[in-house]
Amino acid sequence: MSWNRIVTTLCIVASLSTSILTAKNLIPITEDELIVRGILYDEYRAYENSYQVYKRLFDETGAEVYLFKEATSSLLSSKHILESIDRLKTWDEKHPNKIEVKRLLIPLYLTSRQVKNARTEAEFLLEQSTSPIDLDLASNSYLYSGDFKRALELLSKIYETVPRESVLLRMVEIMDEFTGERKKAIQLLEMHRRMNIVSHDVYAKLLLLYQKEKDIDGILETYKALYEQNNDEEILAKIIDAYVYKRDIDGAIAFLEKTNTKKELLYQLYKMKKDFTKAISLTETLYKEDKDAKWIAEKGVLIFEKAKDKNDKKMIGDVLSYLEKAIALGNDDSMYLNYYGYTLIDKEVDVKKGMQIIKDALVQQPDNTYYLDSLAWGYYKERECSEAYKLMKRVVDEEGLEEKEISDHWAAIKQCK
């Protein structure tokens, strides 16, 4: 709506309000004119004004339609509730058993917290009608009065006839909070989800119920269903978190392979599972996609880790070749420098070169004990025992001897002469 139209509308509403509320006895207004004004007030949610219009129309004509509209405006404005109840009851005494009156009295009674009266009207309404709208109205009376099973029974009848999501969510709330039927509530939500296109509210409620039940599988499947809808990165992260919580690495791998997402994470999971064949293949794919030289270095590392014979000369040559290529392409990550240098040292390919590369890595991380261990091993290979001992003692003091490689190096270096 344009700003001009809003201003115009406000002026009209103000003008109409003044003419009705302050000058209604001075200027004759026809019934049709009042109806138009009432409709306009309703359209712009000026329910206090529409209440006054319909009240005047009823007083002047005695037509029930205006009384019902008056009561409706009273409900929508939350004003004149008790007055509307009295006027409807007076009408009801003269025209008993009007179902429309009961439909209005129930919410009016509930708004004024006259729950007992609302329930009485609900019981009459149920004797006269089984339509979903009337069952819905009646259910509110039982819900407010604490008869949760009866309220749930009525909502269930509505849902069987008209399986609306809003009705189901109300049922589920009652089952979860009041009737102790949480598992059944989950079953109903799952069935509805599988048979219908549902809103985010259904998924949110399912997640809440599964959390209360501490059902990690249910949480996981719900997130997976959500992810199929919108491919949200946050949901994907929660799916992976759920797999990690379950310690189901195979499940996480299968999911990521199926959805073809998070390839770097998938790569890390392959490494965790020591599935070096798939990991090597994925490094090739990742390098094609981003041309990052680290994937060449990673491939070299994986080739070594995959090898059964760690002293195979051809394999070692391939590993060093990939690491050299990655470094030549500009990847000077200290982690790969250390791996490259240590391989040169440990396999005695070129100890001096390996030590220099380790020193380059230490420029980036001078206190990294793994790099210090590599350099100490280089000094050991060169029989510079004093330097080897000094560095290795620092490593042992910081890391202890739990790691086998550190323990083995320390034992050898202590014997160095």
C-alpha positions in Angstrom: 0.0 0.0 0.0 1.4 3.5 -0.9 2.0 6.1 1.7 -0.7 8.4 0.2 -3.3 5.6 0.4 -2.4 4.9 4.1 -2.8 8.6 4.9 -6.1 8.8 3.1 -7.4 5.7 4.8 -6.5 7.0 8.3 -8.3 10.2 7.5 -11.4 8.3 6.4 -11.3 6.1 9.4 -10.9 9.1 11.7 -13.7 11.0 9.9 -16.1 8.0 10.1 -15.3 7.5 13.7 -16.1 11.1 14.5 -19.3 11.0 12.6 -20.5 7.8 14.3 -19.3 8.3 17.8 -20.0 12.0 18.3 -22.6 13.1 15.7 -24.7 10.0 15.1 -27.8 11.7 16.5 -27.3 14.9 14.5 -26.7 13.6 11.0 -29.0 10.8 9.7 -27.0 7.8 8.4 -28.6 5.1 6.4 -28.2 1.4 7.3 -26.3 0.9 4.0 -23.9 3.6 4.9 -23.3 2.1 8.3 -22.6 -1.3 6.8 -20.0 0.2 4.5 -18.3 1.9 7.4 -18.3 -1.3 9.4 -16.7 -3.2 6.6 -14.1 -0.5 6.2 -13.3 -0.6 9.9 -13.0 -4.4 9.7 -10.7 -4.2 6.8 -8.3 -1.9 8.6 -8.7 -3.7 11.9 -10.3 -0.8 13.7 -12.4 -3.2 15.7 -13.4 -0.8 18.4 -15.0 1.4 15.8 -16.6 -1.5 14.0 -18.0 -2.7 17.3 -19.7 0.6 17.8 -21.1 0.5 14.2 -22.5 -3.0 14.6 -23.9 -2.3 18.0 -25.8 0.7 16.6 -27.0 -1.3 13.7 -28.3 -4.0 16.0 -30.0 -1.5 18.3 -31.7 0.2 15.4 -32.7 -2.9 13.4 -32.7 -5.8 15.8 -31.1 -8.0 13.0 -29.2 -10.9 14.5 -26.4 -10.6 11.9 -25.4 -7.3 13.4 -25.4 -8.7 17.0 -23.0 -11.5 15.8 -20.7 -9.0 14.1 -20.8 -6.8 17.2 -19.7 -9.8 19.3 -17.0 -10.7 16.8 -15.6 -7.2 16.9 -15.6 -7.3 20.7 -13.5 -10.5 20.6 -11.1 -9.1 18.1 -10.6 -5.9 20.1 -10.7 -7.7 23.5 -13.0 -5.0 24.7 -16.7 -4.9 25.8 -16.5 -8.7 26.4 -18.9 -8.8 29.4 -21.3 -6.5 27.6 -21.3 -8.7 24.5 -21.9 -11.8 26.7 -25.0 -10.2 28.3 -26.4 -9.1 24.9 -25.9 -12.5 23.4 -27.5 -14.2 26.4 -30.5 -11.9 26.2 -30.8 -12.8 22.5 -30.4 -16.5 23.4 -33.3 -16.3 25.9 -35.6 -15.0 23.2 -34.2 -17.2 20.4 -33.0 -20.4 22.2 -30.7 -23.0 20.7 -29.1 -20.8 18.1 -25.8 -22.5 17.3 -24.3 -19.3 16.1 -24.7 -17.8 19.6 -22.9 -20.8 21.2 -20.0 -20.3 18.8 -19.6 -16.8 19.9 -20.2 -17.3 23.6 -17.5 -20.0 24.0 -14.5 -17.7 23.0 -16.1 -14.8 24.9 -16.4 -16.8 28.1 -12.8 -18.1 27.7 -11.6 -14.5 27.1 -13.2 -13.4 30.4 -12.0 -16.6 32.1 -15.5 -18.0 32.7 -14.2 -21.5 31.8 -17.1 -23.4 33.4 -19.7 -21.4 31.4 -17.6 -22.0 28.2 -17.6 -25.7 28.9 -21.4 -25.7 29.3 -21.8 -24.0 26.0 -19.3 -26.5 24.4 -21.3 -29.5 25.6 -24.4 -28.0 24.0 -22.5 -27.2 20.8 -21.3 -30.8 20.5 -24.8 -32.1 20.8 -25.8 -30.0 17.8 -22.8 -30.3 15.5 -19.9 -32.5 14.6 -18.3 -30.0 12.1 -14.6 -29.4 12.5 -15.0 -25.8 13.3 -17.4 -26.6 16.2 -15.2 -29.4 17.5 -12.3 -27.0 17.4 -14.2 -24.4 19.4 -15.4 -26.9 21.9 -11.9 -28.4 22.4 -10.6 -25.0 23.7 -13.1 -25.2 26.5 -11.9 -28.6 27.6 -8.3 -27.6 27.2 -8.8 -24.5 29.4 -10.6 -26.6 32.0 -7.8 -29.1 32.2 -9.7 -32.0 30.5 -6.8 -32.7 28.2 -7.9 -36.1 27.1 -11.3 -34.8 26.0 -9.7 -31.9 24.2 -7.3 -34.3 22.4 -10.2 -36.6 21.5 -12.0 -33.7 19.7 -8.9 -32.5 17.9 -8.2 -36.0 16.8 -11.6 -36.2 15.2 -10.9 -32.9 13.4 -7.6 -34.2 12.2 -9.1 -37.4 10.9 -11.5 -35.4 8.8 -9.2 -32.5 7.9 -5.6 -33.4 8.5 -4.3 -29.9 8.9 -0.9 -29.2 10.3 -2.1 -26.6 12.7 -4.5 -29.1 14.3 -1.8 -31.8 14.5 0.7 -29.4 16.2 -2.0 -28.6 18.9 -2.5 -32.3 19.4 1.2 -32.9 19.7 1.6 -30.2 22.3 -1.1 -31.7 24.5 0.3 -35.2 24.1 3.8 -34.0 25.0 2.9 -31.7 27.9 -0.2 -33.2 29.4 -1.1 -36.7 28.5 2.3 -38.4 28.5 2.1 -39.6 24.9 5.3 -38.2 23.5 6.2 -41.3 21.5 2.8 -41.4 19.9 3.1 -37.7 19.1 6.4 -38.4 17.3 4.7 -41.2 15.3 1.9 -38.8 14.2 4.3 -36.1 13.2 6.5 -38.5 11.2 3.5 -40.0 9.4 2.3 -36.5 8.6 5.7 -35.4 7.4 6.1 -38.4 5.1 2.6 -37.9 3.5 2.5 -34.1 3.2 4.5 -31.1 2.4 5.1 -29.5 5.8 6.4 -26.3 7.3 9.5 -25.8 9.4 7.3 -25.9 12.5 6.8 -29.7 12.1 10.5 -30.3 11.9 11.2 -28.0 14.8 8.6 -29.9 16.9 10.1 -33.2 15.9 13.5 -32.1 16.8 12.3 -30.9 20.2 10.5 -34.2 20.9 13.5 -36.3 19.8 15.8 -34.2 22.0 13.5 -34.8 25.0 13.6 -38.5 24.2 17.4 -38.4 23.7 16.9 -40.1 20.4 19.9 -39.2 18.4 18.8 -41.3 15.4 15.6 -39.4 15.3 17.4 -36.1 15.4 19.7 -37.2 12.7 17.0 -38.4 10.3 15.0 -35.2 10.9 18.0 -33.0 10.0 18.6 -35.1 6.9 15.0 -34.6 5.8 15.4 -30.9 6.4 18.6 -30.8 4.4 16.9 -32.4 1.4 14.5 -29.5 1.4 16.9 -26.6 1.4 20.6 -27.7 1.5 21.3 -25.3 4.4 25.0 -25.3 5.5 24.0 -25.0 9.2 21.8 -28.1 8.9 24.6 -30.0 7.2 26.9 -29.1 10.1 24.3 -30.5 12.5 24.1 -33.7 10.5 27.8 -34.2 10.7 27.8 -33.4 14.5 25.1 -36.0 15.0 27.2 -38.6 13.2 30.3 -37.7 15.2 28.2 -37.9 18.4 27.2 -41.4 17.4 30.8 -42.1 16.4 29.4 -43.3 13.1 32.1 -42.3 10.8 30.9 -44.8 8.1 27.5 -43.2 8.2 28.9 -39.7 7.8 31.1 -40.8 4.9 28.1 -42.5 3.2 26.0 -39.3 3.7 28.7 -37.0 2.3 29.3 -39.3 -0.7 25.6 -39.4 -1.5 25.1 -35.6 -1.2 28.4 -34.8 -2.9 29.1 -32.1 -0.3 31.9 -31.0 2.0 34.6 -32.8 0.1 37.4 -31.6 2.3 35.5 -33.0 5.3 35.0 -36.2 3.5 38.7 -36.3 2.8 39.5 -36.0 6.5 37.0 -38.8 7.3 38.7 -41.0 4.7 42.0 -40.4 6.4 40.5 -41.1 9.8 39.2 -44.4 8.5 42.6 -45.0 6.8 40.8 -45.5 3.5 43.9 -44.2 1.6 42.7 -45.3 -1.8 39.6 -43.1 -1.7 41.5 -40.3 0.0 44.1 -40.3 -2.8 41.5 -40.3 -5.5 39.8 -37.3 -3.7 43.0 -35.3 -3.6 43.1 -35.5 -7.4 39.5 -34.3 -7.6 40.1 -31.4 -5.1 43.3 -30.3 -6.9 41.4 -30.1 -10.2 38.7 -28.0 -8.6 40.9 -25.4 -6.7 44.5 -25.9 -8.0 45.8 -25.8 -4.4 49.2 -27.4 -4.3 48.5 -28.7 -0.8 46.5 -31.6 -2.4 49.7 -32.6 -4.3 51.5 -32.7 -0.9 48.6 -34.6 0.7 48.8 -37.2 -2.1 52.5 -37.7 -1.3 51.8 -38.2 2.4 49.0 -40.6 1.7 51.1 -42.7 -0.7 53.6 -43.2 2.2 50.9 -43.9 4.7 49.2 -46.5 2.4 52.5 -48.4 1.7 52.9 -51.7 3.5 56.7 -51.6 2.9 57.8 -48.2 4.3 61.3 -48.7 2.9 60.3 -49.4 -0.7 62.6 -47.1 -2.7 60.2 -46.5 -5.5 57.4 -45.5 -3.1 59.8 -43.2 -1.2 60.8 -41.6 -4.5 57.2 -41.0 -5.5 56.5 -39.5 -2.1 59.4 -37.1 -2.3 58.5 -36.2 -5.8 55.0 -35.1 -4.9 56.2 -33.1 -1.9 58.9 -31.4 -4.0 56.3 -30.5 -6.6 54.0 -29.0 -4.0 56.8 -26.9 -2.6 57.9 -25.8 -6.0 54.3 -24.7 -6.7 54.5 -22.4 -3.7 53.1 -24.5 -0.8 55.5 -23.8 2.1 53.3 -25.0 4.9 55.6 -26.1 7.7 53.7 -29.4 8.1 54.6 -30.5 4.6 58.2 -29.1 5.0 58.6 -31.2 8.1 57.2 -34.3 6.4 59.5 -33.8 3.4 62.5 -33.1 5.5 62.0 -36.0 7.9 61.5 -38.4 5.0 64.9 -37.3 3.6 66.5 -37.8 7.0 64.9 -41.0 8.1 65.3 -42.8 4.8 68.8 -41.3 4.5 68.1 -40.0 1.1 69.8 -36.6 1.8 70.2 -35.9 5.5 71.8 -32.5 5.3 69.0 -31.3 2.9 66.4 -32.7 5.1 67.8 -30.9 8.1 67.8 -27.6 6.3 64.1 -28.1 5.3 63.3 -28.8 8.9 65.0 -25.6 10.0 62.8 -23.8 7.4 59.8 -25.3 9.0 61.0 -24.2 12.5 61.2 -20.6 11.3 57.4 -20.8 11.0 56.9 -22.7 14.3 60.1 -22.6 16.4 58.6 -24.4 19.4 56.9 -27.3 17.5 58.2 -30.4 19.3 57.5 -32.6 16.3 59.8 -30.5 14.1 62.4 -30.4 16.9 62.2 -34.2 17.0 62.8 -34.3 13.3 65.8 -32.1 13.5 67.2 -34.0 16.5 66.9 -37.2 14.4 68.9 -35.4 11.7 71.7 -34.6 14.1 71.6 -38.2 15.2 72.0 -39.4 11.7 74.9 -37.0 11.3 76.4 -38.4 14.6 76.2 -34.9 16.1 75.2 -36.5 19.4 75.4 -33.5 21.7 73.0 -31.4 19.5 70.7 -34.4 19.0 70.6 -35.0 22.8 69.9 -31.4 23.7 67.0 -31.1 21.2 65.5 -34.5 22.0 65.6 -33.9 25.8 63.5 -30.7 25.2 61.0 -32.8 23.2 60.8 -35.5 25.9 60.4 -32.9 28.7 57.5 -31.4 26.9 55.8 -34.4 25.3 56.8 -37.4 27.5 57.5 -40.8 26.1 54.0 -42.0 25.3 54.4 -41.7 21.5 56.4 -44.7 20.1 58.4 -42.6 17.7 59.6 -40.2 20.4 60.4 -43.1 22.7 62.4 -44.8 20.0 64.3 -41.7 19.0 65.1 -40.9 22.6 66.4 -44.4 23.3 68.7 -44.3 20.2 70.0 -40.7 20.8 70.9 -41.6 24.4 73.1 -44.3 23.1 74.7 -41.9 20.5 78.5 -41.4 20.9 
